[in-house]
Amino acid sequence: MTKRKKYSKEFKLDAIALVVDQNYSQAEAARNLGVNPNMLGRWIVNVR
């Protein structure tokens, strides 16, 4: 069993900023950061 990776609040906010402020697509930002696009989407929904 693999251990779940934890991301800092700062990392999440930076990832969200790529999509919201810098007009990256959710998939593109997730791919560049090495995270699952669905997880990035949940971060965005939880912040708004």
FIPA-683992 format. One record per residue: residue in three letters; chain; x, y, z of N, C-alpha, C, CB in turn. Coordinates in steps of 0.001 Angstrom, whole numbers, plus 500000, padded with zeros to 6 digits. Glycine has a CB too. Example, Ala and Ser with C-alpha at 12.3 -4.5 7.8 and 13.67 -1.06 7.14 Angstrom:
aa|ch|neast|nnorth|nup|caeast|canorth|caup|ceast|cnorth|cup|cbeast|cbnorth|cbup
ALA|A|513190|494310|507800|512300|495500|507800|513200|496700|507800|511308|495527|509046
SER|A|512850|497750|507080|513670|498940|507140|512900|500030|507870|514084|499402|505725
//
This chain:
aa|ch|neast|nnorth|nup|caeast|canorth|caup|ceast|cnorth|cup|cbeast|cbnorth|cbup
MET|A|500847|498816|500000|500000|500000|500000|500891|501246|500000|499037|499999|501230
THR|A|500549|502192|499124|501341|503413|499053|500787|504459|500007|501369|503959|497618
LYS|A|501675|505319|500454|501273|506376|501374|500708|507561|500578|502476|506826|502256
ARG|A|499650|508136|501077|499016|509275|500404|499927|510492|500501|497622|509587|501023
LYS|A|500122|511161|499377|500958|512353|499347|500164|513550|499845|501496|512611|497927
LYS|A|500803|514361|500664|500149|515570|501181|500755|516783|500500|500296|515678|502732
TYR|A|499899|517723|500177|500334|518950|499528|500090|520116|500480|499591|519165|498176
SER|A|501038|521048|500510|500899|522205|501387|499802|523125|500862|502237|522967|501503
LYS|A|499290|523935|501745|498264|524895|501354|498814|525860|500300|497756|525674|502587
GLU|A|500074|526246|500457|500695|527153|499502|500772|526518|498108|502096|527549|499984
PHE|A|501128|525231|498037|501190|524532|496754|499818|524508|496102|501719|523100|496938
LYS|A|498789|524209|496896|497425|524147|496362|496987|525508|495833|496444|523662|497443
LEU|A|497272|526560|496590|496877|527902|496157|497613|528324|494891|497138|528913|497268
ASP|A|498883|527945|494779|499638|528245|493559|499063|527483|492366|501128|527892|493747
ALA|A|498673|526231|492598|498085|525416|491532|496753|526013|491075|497885|523959|492009
ILE|A|495946|526441|492021|494659|527058|491706|494874|528357|490928|493855|527329|493000
ALA|A|495879|529125|491314|496169|530392|490644|496532|530178|489170|497310|531120|491365
LEU|A|497201|529072|488863|497520|528787|487460|496252|528702|486625|498316|527479|487341
VAL|A|495236|528064|487165|493992|527864|486416|493145|529140|486420|493187|526689|487012
VAL|A|492975|529728|487585|492046|530855|487730|492645|532161|487205|491651|531023|489196
ASP|A|493882|532451|487572|494474|533743|487233|495262|533736|485930|495368|534187|488341
GLN|A|495914|532613|485626|496805|532590|484470|496225|531834|483272|498119|531973|484863
ASN|A|494967|531449|483387|494216|530845|482270|494812|529553|481716|494112|531830|481162
TYR|A|495477|528778|482573|495872|527433|482179|494627|526558|482216|497000|526866|483113
SER|A|494584|525533|481371|493490|524578|481508|493778|523737|482751|493336|523673|480216
GLN|A|492737|523187|483312|492893|522356|484509|493817|521173|484209|491512|521853|485013
ALA|A|493635|520551|483048|494456|519400|482666|495918|519794|482472|493914|518767|481386
GLU|A|496145|520936|481840|497510|521387|481590|498233|521717|482894|497504|522608|480670
ALA|A|497565|522424|483783|498175|522767|485070|498484|521501|485874|497244|523700|485877
ALA|A|497545|520569|485900|497749|519324|486641|498923|518542|486071|496478|518464|486611
ARG|A|499004|518468|484754|500098|517733|484103|501444|518373|484443|499894|517697|482565
ASN|A|501516|519700|484397|502773|520406|484700|503194|520227|486152|502630|521893|484391
LEU|A|502226|520114|487046|502524|519992|488472|502638|518541|488942|501459|520695|489271
GLY|A|502225|517613|488109|502308|516206|488479|501225|515761|489446|503637|515928|489076
VAL|A|500049|516386|489332|498914|515991|490185|497762|515535|489291|498460|517177|491115
ASN|A|496821|514840|489886|495656|514360|489162|494728|515544|488848|494908|513268|489984
PRO|A|494248|515652|487618|493357|516765|487263|492083|516818|488109|492979|516667|485806
ASN|A|491554|515653|488487|490347|515638|489325|490630|516217|490705|489804|514209|489460
MET|A|491821|515940|491230|492182|516469|492541|492323|517989|492467|493494|515823|493051
LEU|A|492944|518472|491407|493074|519917|491221|491693|520556|491129|493903|520236|489954
GLY|A|490777|519910|490452|489407|520414|490361|488734|520511|491727|488588|519522|489452
ARG|A|488982|519528|492577|488399|519569|493926|488983|520725|494729|488643|518236|494665
TRP|A|490276|520979|494557|490903|522111|495251|490241|523410|494829|492421|522164|494964
ILE|A|489994|523555|493529|489392|524785|493008|487990|524964|493564|489354|524765|491470
VAL|A|487194|523911|493567|485820|523985|494059|485792|524330|495548|485089|522657|493807
ASN|A|486720|523766|496316|486737|523993|497761|487174|525399|498135|487644|522998|498425
VAL|A|487909|526059|497273|488377|527417|497574|487314|528450|497257|489649|527729|496793
ARG|A|486533|528194|496217|485526|529180|495800|484349|529211|496708|485062|528905|494414
//
